[in-house]
Amino acid sequence: MTHTIINPETLHNPVGFGYSHIARASGEIVFIAGQYASDGDGHVTSEDFAEQVRQSFANLGSALAATDLDYSHVVQIRTHIVGHDAAKLEILAKAVHEIWGDLPPTQTLTGVAALALPSMLFEVDAVALAEDTA
């Protein structure tokens, strides 16, 4: 099985943080690293949880686009929330519904004490399936 590592120019350069944004395996399975509310330099764009969720999913969309995919190709997301509570779950559920409607991908949500950067409140990673190119 071959794979390709991709770090799109539309997202910050993650190599200095010790990871890459995307790994595409055998051209069909695409793994997208945790996306957070980062700007082009990797800085968190807002202290507001809802805005961080919105920007994180926008960054996920950018990563998908870099592999010629979109949200409809996503089969699984894993979300991580600092200080998880019912209000944050409601914000996340609304964002997922806005993107995927009544057929969201599988999801595992983890409440955490902290993420990689002190100002990060939310992160989402994904697995997507590309069209069979064989």
One Martini backbone bead per residue (centre of mass of N, CA, C, O) as a GRO file, in nm:
protein
  134
    1MET     BB    1   0.094   0.038   0.025
    2THR     BB    2   0.046   0.358  -0.061
    3HIS     BB    3   0.158   0.703   0.008
    4THR     BB    4   0.058   1.051   0.070
    5ILE     BB    5   0.185   1.362   0.156
    6ILE     BB    6  -0.008   1.661   0.261
    7ASN     BB    7   0.055   2.034   0.242
    8PRO     BB    8  -0.135   2.281   0.207
    9GLU     BB    9  -0.126   2.625   0.135
   10THR     BB   10  -0.416   2.687   0.282
   11LEU     BB   11  -0.239   2.598   0.520
   12HIS     BB   12  -0.050   2.561   0.759
   13ASN     BB   13   0.267   2.473   0.857
   14PRO     BB   14   0.309   2.163   1.048
   15VAL     BB   15   0.603   2.051   1.079
   16GLY     BB   16   0.695   2.214   1.338
   17PHE     BB   17   0.465   2.041   1.506
   18GLY     BB   18   0.489   1.721   1.397
   19TYR     BB   19   0.304   1.729   1.123
   20SER     BB   20   0.048   1.642   0.894
   21HIS     BB   21  -0.253   1.688   0.731
   22ILE     BB   22  -0.213   1.453   0.498
   23ALA     BB   23  -0.315   1.109   0.413
   24ARG     BB   24  -0.285   0.904   0.121
   25ALA     BB   25  -0.419   0.583   0.058
   26SER     BB   26  -0.416   0.436  -0.241
   27GLY     BB   27  -0.609   0.695  -0.327
   28GLU     BB   28  -0.877   0.645  -0.118
   29ILE     BB   29  -0.761   0.706   0.166
   30VAL     BB   30  -0.823   0.986   0.389
   31PHE     BB   31  -0.616   1.153   0.623
   32ILE     BB   32  -0.702   1.401   0.870
   33ALA     BB   33  -0.583   1.608   1.064
   34GLY     BB   34  -0.610   1.810   1.308
   35GLN     BB   35  -0.838   2.076   1.312
   36TYR     BB   36  -0.813   2.419   1.369
   37ALA     BB   37  -0.830   2.765   1.451
   38SER     BB   38  -0.639   2.853   1.196
   39ASP     BB   39  -0.410   3.022   1.043
   40GLY     BB   40  -0.144   3.057   0.821
   41ASP     BB   41   0.052   3.039   1.104
   42GLY     BB   42  -0.111   2.868   1.348
   43HIS     BB   43  -0.303   3.062   1.475
   44VAL     BB   44  -0.545   3.141   1.677
   45THR     BB   45  -0.846   3.324   1.584
   46SER     BB   46  -1.012   3.252   1.859
   47GLU     BB   47  -1.185   3.238   2.183
   48ASP     BB   48  -1.438   3.128   2.052
   49PHE     BB   49  -1.592   2.835   2.025
   50ALA     BB   50  -1.779   2.865   1.775
   51GLU     BB   51  -1.552   2.981   1.594
   52GLN     BB   52  -1.364   2.740   1.615
   53VAL     BB   53  -1.552   2.540   1.483
   54ARG     BB   54  -1.590   2.684   1.215
   55GLN     BB   55  -1.282   2.700   1.136
   56SER     BB   56  -1.217   2.400   1.154
   57PHE     BB   57  -1.417   2.314   0.926
   58ALA     BB   58  -1.291   2.493   0.711
   59ASN     BB   59  -1.014   2.354   0.720
   60LEU     BB   60  -1.120   2.081   0.641
   61GLY     BB   61  -1.220   2.176   0.363
   62SER     BB   62  -0.937   2.251   0.259
   63ALA     BB   63  -0.814   1.970   0.281
   64LEU     BB   64  -1.011   1.831   0.093
   65ALA     BB   65  -0.960   2.011  -0.160
   66ALA     BB   66  -0.654   1.921  -0.188
   67THR     BB   67  -0.799   1.618  -0.277
   68ASP     BB   68  -1.071   1.655  -0.436
   69LEU     BB   69  -1.268   1.703  -0.192
   70ASP     BB   70  -1.547   1.670   0.036
   71TYR     BB   71  -1.772   1.628   0.285
   72SER     BB   72  -1.909   1.374   0.138
   73HIS     BB   73  -1.638   1.187   0.190
   74VAL     BB   74  -1.696   1.164   0.484
   75VAL     BB   75  -1.694   0.893   0.745
   76GLN     BB   76  -1.507   1.037   0.976
   77ILE     BB   77  -1.505   1.183   1.306
   78ARG     BB   78  -1.293   1.361   1.543
   79THR     BB   79  -1.361   1.514   1.854
   80HIS     BB   80  -1.226   1.797   2.055
   81ILE     BB   81  -1.306   1.915   2.392
   82VAL     BB   82  -1.270   2.172   2.599
   83GLY     BB   83  -1.476   2.151   2.850
   84HIS     BB   84  -1.710   1.971   2.822
   85ASP     BB   85  -2.059   2.038   2.731
   86ALA     BB   86  -2.381   2.096   2.641
   87ALA     BB   87  -2.329   2.364   2.488
   88LYS     BB   88  -2.102   2.254   2.304
   89LEU     BB   89  -2.264   2.027   2.177
   90GLU     BB   90  -2.470   2.210   2.038
   91ILE     BB   91  -2.269   2.355   1.854
   92LEU     BB   92  -2.162   2.105   1.712
   93ALA     BB   93  -2.429   1.989   1.604
   94LYS     BB   94  -2.494   2.233   1.426
   95ALA     BB   95  -2.244   2.219   1.244
   96VAL     BB   96  -2.289   1.933   1.138
   97HIS     BB   97  -2.570   1.988   1.016
   98GLU     BB   98  -2.481   2.213   0.816
   99ILE     BB   99  -2.299   2.010   0.651
  100TRP     BB  100  -2.472   1.703   0.666
  101GLY     BB  101  -2.727   1.696   0.803
  102ASP     BB  102  -2.901   1.378   0.831
  103LEU     BB  103  -2.589   1.253   0.731
  104PRO     BB  104  -2.362   1.196   0.923
  105PRO     BB  105  -2.086   1.100   1.027
  106THR     BB  106  -1.900   0.947   1.210
  107GLN     BB  107  -1.850   0.989   1.580
  108THR     BB  108  -1.596   1.100   1.811
  109LEU     BB  109  -1.610   1.228   2.139
  110THR     BB  110  -1.370   1.429   2.327
  111GLY     BB  111  -1.295   1.513   2.641
  112VAL     BB  112  -1.063   1.771   2.744
  113ALA     BB  113  -0.817   1.961   2.908
  114ALA     BB  114  -0.626   1.971   2.642
  115LEU     BB  115  -0.433   2.100   2.384
  116ALA     BB  116  -0.159   2.188   2.204
  117LEU     BB  117  -0.279   2.473   2.256
  118PRO     BB  118  -0.394   2.687   2.493
  119SER     BB  119  -0.628   2.824   2.286
  120MET     BB  120  -0.750   2.556   2.237
  121LEU     BB  121  -1.102   2.411   2.211
  122PHE     BB  122  -1.081   2.270   1.915
  123GLU     BB  123  -1.097   1.951   1.726
  124VAL     BB  124  -1.065   1.795   1.389
  125ASP     BB  125  -1.084   1.478   1.242
  126ALA     BB  126  -1.042   1.266   0.935
  127VAL     BB  127  -1.219   1.036   0.715
  128ALA     BB  128  -1.183   0.964   0.366
  129LEU     BB  129  -1.336   0.884   0.045
  130ALA     BB  130  -1.236   0.805  -0.258
  131GLU     BB  131  -1.234   0.737  -0.559
  132ASP     BB  132  -1.184   0.483  -0.755
  133THR     BB  133  -0.875   0.462  -0.960
  134ALA     BB  134  -0.863   0.156  -1.088
   0.00000   0.00000   0.00000
